[in-house]
Amino acid sequence: ATPQEGLREIVEVTEVAVPVNVIREGAPVRGLGRDDFKLTAAGKKREISGFSVIDLTQDDLDSPSSGSELPLFGRRHIMLLFDLAFANPSSMVRARHAAMELVDPGMHPTDLVAVASYSSRFGLKVHLGFTDDRDTVRLAIASLGFTDVIQLYLRDAEADLEILRANPASEERSGPSDLFVDTVLQSHLEAMVVEDSRAVQGHFASGLVSSLAELAEALSPINGRKQLIYLSEGFPSSLLVGTNNRRSIQKMNDAVNRGEYWKVDSTLRYGRVDQRNHLREALQQFVDADGAIHAVDVGGIRPGFSKPGQETLFIMADRTGGEFLHNYNNLNKAMEEVLERTSITYLLSFKLTDNDRDGLRHKIKVRLKKAGQGTRLLYRPSFVATDSVGN
């Protein structure tokens, strides 16, 4: 028998889709048409060759713009990512509870939902791929008991608990036994996210960024815009841009003036260039995969306490065309706002020219011809096109 010749497919991209969310005063803007937008790609004004509106707030589920007739690329792909490495454990428990309440009825029936977590010990774990089965989503969220991570710290706490049990008359014990047990456990759980060593923090941050890059690569083949709801308190921005502590800066400046350069910690003063580059590349991979990171600070409002991770969360959202939500004690409200602001999508597209197919990354800019005050547009900021893709 003569062996059959292998099959070969050539896929040529002729148009680039640009989903756009228009937000004003925290709410999506309705009623816009093709002529309201201006689109520029690779530095050139482009004709909007395709235009459609996907409105998930419509009640008519049989409508192509809101119901089961939606094409796959028009459905929201939402991934809930729980960051156990850079968040207070009690905040993570609140985030899990809020996510459970968000699934139904907060999400639209056509939404495809996935669940993942990141921890410094186990790295990135995808617990559930994209599905519209709400019972399965709730089960995946409920399974995030965080027991694997917490057990590490319970072992360290056991010695302190034995001391408390052996000294019932201790002056420090002024309440029920369970209260002291909880106090000791909480102190050790807090140690999970309050690290004195910048080297340890840097190691955990590098692992997180690497995991984000791997996740972006895994999401890339999925057709449609991916919305990552990142539940975290963020790793310290000083790892990227250096410390903003005035006393530390002044101390190092004085050392430089005295010629005592060995007393200056350059990574503490200016941050780590490799860490900045690593994060920038990972976020660009998300953009290339048509993904956006909506960073939700799960720490809530904490008067009198600095929140060094907020700047990092802002960077993640800003550079991927996502939303940064902070100062929310009600995490349900924060995540509901993400869903509301992405409930109306204007799907623009433009045709590629031969000059676009160079394999390079080109910027995309979308503007409104008449944008009201406080109007913001969320969209993919770049695209990459090659002549053809062979398989």
N, C-alpha and C positions, 0 to 999 in steps of 0.2 A: 504494500500500500504506500502510496506517495504521501508523505506528511503534508498536512494542510498548511498553507501560508498563514502566518500570524496576522491578526486583524490590527489595523492602525486607524486611529481617529484623530482628526485635526479640528480643534475647537478655536474659532476665531471670534474675539470679542469686538463688537462693533459699537456698543454703547456702554456708557458708565452711568449707573444709577446713583443718585445722590438723595437719600432720604433726609428731609429737613423738618425739625421741630421748631416752631415759632412760639416764643413764650413772652408774655408781657404781664408784669406784676404777679408773677408766680402761676399764671394760668395760660393754657394753650390758646392761640389766636385762631379763630375760625374765619371762614368766608374768603380766603385768599385764592387768587387765580394765577394762571401761568404768567400773565402780564405784570403781576405784582413783583416778580422776582428778577434779579439780575445774576447771572452766573458767569464766573471767570475761571478758566482752567489753564494751567501752564502759561499764565500771564496773558491769555487771550480771551476776549469776550466770546462766549459761546451761545449759539441758539439753543433754547430748551426744546429738544426734539420730542420729549415725552413728558407728560404731566398727568398726575392722578392724585386723589386725596383719599387717605385711609383714616376714617373717623370711627374709633372704637367706642365712642360715646353714644352712637346711634342705637336706638332700641330695636330696629328691624334687623334681626339676626340673619335674615335671608338676603340682605343686601350684600353685594360683592365687596363693599367697602367696610363691612363690619362683621359679617357672619362667617359661616363655615365655608363659603365659596371663596374666601380669601386665598390667593396663591401663597405658597410657602414663603416666598421672599417678603410678602407683605405682612406676615404674622410676626408678632414680637417674640424674640428669643431672649428670655430673661434667665440669667444665672444668678443665684444667691450664693455669694462667697463669704463664709464666716472665717475671719482672721483670728485664730486663737493665740498667735504669737505676740501680737501687738494690741491687746485689748484686755481690760480688766475682766476676770471671769464672770463677775456678777453682771457686767454689761453684756457679755455674750449670752448669758441666760435670758436677759431681757430682749436681746435681739432675736433669739430663737423664738421666744413667745410672740413677739411682734410679727415675725415672718409667718408663723402658723396662722395668725389672724388675717394676714394679708392675702393668703392664697385664695380664700373664698369668703366673701364675694368680691374682694378687692380687684382680682385679676379678671381680665376678659376671658370668655370661654375659648377664644382662639389662641390665647397666649400659650407658648411652649416654655416650660419651666425646667431648669436644672438646678441641682444643689451640689455645692462643693465646700471644702474647708481647707484651711492651711494651718499647720502647727510647726513649731521649730523642731519637733522630734520626728514627725511623720511626713512633713512636707505637704504637698498638694494632694488631696484626695477628692476625686469626683464621685460623690455618693449616688448621683442619679443623673442620667443624660436627659436631654430635652424631651419632655412629654406633656400631653394635655390631660393626663390622668391625675386629677387633683388628690385623690386618696393616696396615690403613690407618692406624690410630692409631700403631702403632710407626714406620711410615714418616714420619708427620708429626713425631713427636718426634725421629727421627734426622735430619730435615732441618734441625733447629734447630742449625746449625753455628756460629751467632753470627758468621759471617764478615763480614757487612756492618758490624757494629759494631766488630769487632776491627780491620778494615782501616784505620779512621780513626786508630787509635793506633799501628799498625805504621808508618804513614808518618812519624809524629813520632819513632819509635824508630830509623828508618833512619840518621839522621845520627850517632847515638851508636854504632850498630853499625859504621859506617865508621871511626870513630875507633879503636874497639877492634881492628878488622882491620888498620888502618895502624900500630898500635903493639903488635906481638906481644910486645915485651919489657917492656911496662908492668908495674909492680909489682902492679897490681891483678889481673893475670891469673895465677892460680895453679892453674888446672885446665883441663879440655878446652874447646875453642872453643865447642862446642854449649852448655856450661853457661853461658858468659858471654852468649851470644846469648839463651838463655832468661831469664837474669837481667835483661837490659836490657828484653826484651819484657814480662816480668812487671811491672817497675816502671812501664812506660807503661800497661799494662792496669789496674794498681791506680789510676792517676790518673783512670780513667774514673769511679770511684765515690768517690774522696777529693777533693772539691772544696773549695777555700778560700773561694770566693765564696758567701755566703748567697743572693745574688740568683740565681745559677745554680741552686743547690739548690732555691730556691723556684719557679723557672720549671719545672724538671723535675717537682717535686712537683705543681704545678698541672696540668701536662699529664697526669700519671698519674691524678689525681683526675677530670679531665674524661673521660678514657678509661674509667674505671670507671663513670661515669654513663652514657656512651654504651652501654657493654656491658650495663648493667642494663636500659636501654630496649630493646635488641635481644633480650634474653632474656625479657622480660616476656610476649610472646605464647605462649611455649612452655609447654605444659600439663605441670605437675609441678614439684616442688621442685628448684632448681638448686644444686648443691654446687660452689663455686669453690675449688679448691685453689691458693692464691696462694703461689708460691715466690719469696721475696724476703728481703732483710735490712731492708726498711722505710726510708722517708726519715726524717731526723732529727725527733724529736718537738719539738725546740726551735722549729721553724718554726710549730708550732701553739700551744705553751704557753710559749715563751720558754726562755732558757738556764737550766740548773741549776748552772752553774759559779759556785762561791761567790766566787771572786776577781773575776769579771766583775760579779757582782751587787753586791758590796761597793764596787767602784770606781764603779759608777753611783750607788749610794746616797750615797757621799761627795760626788759631783758635785752631787747634788740638795741636800744639806745646805749646800753652798757657794753654791747658787744658780746653778750652771753647767749649766743644763738642756740646753744645746746639746750637751753631751757625753754625753747619755743617748740611746742607740738604743732607741726604744720597741719596735720589732719584735724586737730581740734580747732585750730584757728581758721582754716579755710575749707574744711571738709575734704572729702575724697573725690578726686576727679574720676577715678575708675567707677565709683558708685554712681556718680551723676550720669556718666556715659552709659552705664549698664541700664539704669532706669529709663533714660531717654530712648534707648534702642528697644527695650521691652514695650514701652508705650507706643512707639512707632509701629511695632508689630501688631498691636491691637488695632491701630488705625488702618493698617494695610488689610487686616482681616475684617474690616467694616464693623468694628466693635467700639463701644463707648463704655467708660467706667464711671458709674455714678457712686461717688464715695460718700458713705453715710458715717459720720462720727457718732459711734455708739456710746461715747462717754457722757453725753448730755451736758447740761450746764453745771459747771463747777466753779462757783465764785471763789476767788482767791488762789486758784491753782492755775499754773501755766499748762498749756496743752501743746507740747513741742511737736506732736504729730500732725497737727492740723494743716500746716504748710505742705507737708508731703501729700496729704489727701487732696488738697486743692490742686497740686501739680498733676496728680493722676487724672483728676476729672477734667481739668482745663485743657490738657494736651491731647485728650482723646475725644473731645466734644461731648463730655458728660456733665453731670450736675454735682456740685459739692454741697451737701446738706449738713449743717452743724448747729449746735446749741438747741438740740431737740431732746427734751426729757421724754417726750412721747415718740418713741421710735416708730410706732404705727403711722403717725402723721407724716414722719419724714419719708418713709417708703411709699406711702400713698401719694405723696407729691411727685415722686419719681414716675409713678404710673400715670398720674394725671398729666404731667407735662409731656409725656411721650404718647398720649392717647390720640393725638391728631398728627398725622404725618403727611407732609407734602412730598410726593415722590417725583423728583425731577430727574431727567436724564439728558445726556448730550452725546453726540456722535463723535467717535474718534477719527482723527486724521492720520495720514501716514507718518507725520512727524511725531505724533504722540506715541507710536509703537517703538519706543527706543529702550524700554526696560528701565527707565529712570523714574524716580518719584517726582510727581508734579503736584503743585499746590492747587487746591480748589477754594474758591471764595464765592459765597452766596450772600447776596444783599437784598433788602427790600427797597423798592423805589420810594416808598413813603412809609418809613418806619417811625412809629410813635416813640415817645420818650420811654426809656426803660425796656425796649424790645430787644430780646436776645434770640439768636438763631443757633441751634445745635445741629451739626452735620459733620460728615467725614471731611477732614481737612486736606486729604491728598489721595492720589491714585497712582497705580503703576500699571502700565500696559506693555505687552510684548507683541511682536508680529503675529505669533501663533504659539499654541501650546500643544505639543505632541504627546501621545500616550500609546 
